[in-house]
Amino acid sequence: MAEAAAVVAESLAGYRARAARAVLEQVVLPGEELLLPEQEDEEGPGGTGGRPLRLNAGARSRGRVVCGPGLRRCGDRLLVTKCGRLRHKEPGSGNGGGIYWVDSQQKRYVPVKGDHVIGIVTAKSGDIFKVDVGGSEPASLSYLSFEGATKRNRPNVQVGDLIYGQFVVANKDMEPEMVCIDSCGRANGMGVIGQDGLLFKVTLGLIRRLLAPDCEILQEVGKLYPLEIVFGMNGRIWVKAKTIQQTLILANILEACEHMTADQRKQIFSRLAES
Amino acid sequence: MEGAMQTETKIRAESGIESGPRGPGCSLRNFACEQNLLSRPDGSASFLQGVAEKSRERLIRNTCEAVVLGALHPRTSITVVLQVVSDAGSLLACCLNAACMALVDAGVPMRALFCGVTCALDSDGTLLLDPTAKQEKEARAVLTFALDSVEQKLLMSTTKGLYSDAELQQCLAAAQAASQHVFRFYRESLQRRYSKS
C-alpha cells in the first residue's frame, strides 16, 4: 500500500524529499530536496517514505557530508540547484560521510580554486597580465608567478599567448587570480603553451570524462598518432600533432566524442588506423 | 549640454505615453522614444510601440528572477533570448517553458523549475486549457500563470478580460493540475538527454 502510494506520488512529479542514497546515479532536477543518511534514520517508518528500520542502522559513519557542485544546504537537507546525475564518493580515509555532487552537462565555466585551466592573454598592464579563461571576468596573472621569474628576469609572454595555469583565488566576490607555479615554486607543466597546435572548446562534462582515470578515449587517441595535448577544466583543449591534418582529425574526434557511443567511436578509430 | 538634451527627450517621451496619440480618427497605438541611451555608439535610440511586447519581457524576467539563484553570480548579467518560431496560441506560456529549459541547459543554478500555463474562459464560462490562437481571440478572458515545480506555487499571473473571483480560483486550480504534466515532460526530456551519455 505504501509503495503504491509512493508510486502515485512519484508519477504526479511531486517533489517530496527523498533519501540521497536512493537517488544515486539518477537524474535529479532543480528544486528537489534530498535527505542525508542521518535524517533518513531519524524519520523512520513514520516518515516520508514508510521506510522499514534496518538492523545495522548504527554501523554507518556519521561524519561530515560535503555538499559539492549543484547542491546547496537548505536547513538540514540538500537542495538540488542544477539538473544532472547525482553522484557520491565515499571518503578515502578517516571520518566523513563522503561527498555528494550533481554531474551536469554545461558549457559555461565558473572559476573554481585549484582548477587547472587554459587561458588566452588579452592584455598586459604593468605587472599583471589579464587572461581570458571563459568566465564572467578575466583572471589576473602576475609576471612573478612563473618558474624562475624575478623582477629582472621577466617571462616572455605576449598578448595572444596561451597559458596553462591554476587558480589561487576564485570566488564569486573577487576577480579570479591564477598562477603558473605550484606551491613549491615549480612549473609542473604550467606556463606558456608552445607555438602551433589548435585550441578548441568542448563541454565541461567531456573534459571531466577525459580526465577521469582509465579513460578509454585517451588511450585510443594516443595509439593513433603521437601528439601533445593539454586539457583545461574551462572546457578548452589544446592539441598538437606532427601535421596540420592530423591535428584537425584529432580535434574533430574529441569534439565528436561528446555525442558518440563507444561502438561508434571504436569504428571511427579502426577506420582511421587503417588509412 | 548632453545631459540636458537627454532629460528633455525623456520628458517628452514620458508625456507621450500619458497623453497618447489615441485621439479621434487616429488608429496608432501608444509609442515612446528615448534617445542617446548608450554612451559607446555614436547614436542610439529606443522606440517602443504598443505596451504588450515590453510587458511580456518584464513578466518573463520577473519569473526568472524569482527562481534563479542570482546571489551565486554577483556582477554578472544573465541574458535570455527568445525567438518565436511559430505562434499557435499560448505564446507567453510557451516562452516561459522555453526560458526554463534554456536556463537548465545552461547550468544556471535555480531553486526550482517553472512552467507557464494559459487558460481561456469563453462566453459560456467553459474553461479551456492551452487555447489555440483562434480560441484566445474569441475568449471572454485569457489568464496565464507561471507555477513553480516544488509546490505548484504561483510565481506570476497575467490576465486579460472579464472574469469573476470564483472563475479565477477555478482557472488557477486547473493550471496547477496541468503544470504537473508539464513538469513530468521536463523530467522525461531531461532524463532522455542524460541517458545518452
Interface residues (C-beta under 8 A of the other chain):
Chain A: S11 L12 A13 G14 Y15 V27 L29 P30 G31 G70 R72 L79 T81 K82 C83 G84 R85 S104 Q105 Q106 K107 R108 V110 S136 E137 K172 D173 G205 H259
Chain B: L69 L72 H73 P74 R75 T76 V104 A106 G107 P109 M110 R111 A112 L113 D148 S149 V150 Q180 F183 R184 Y186 R187 L190 Q191 R193 Y194 K196 S197
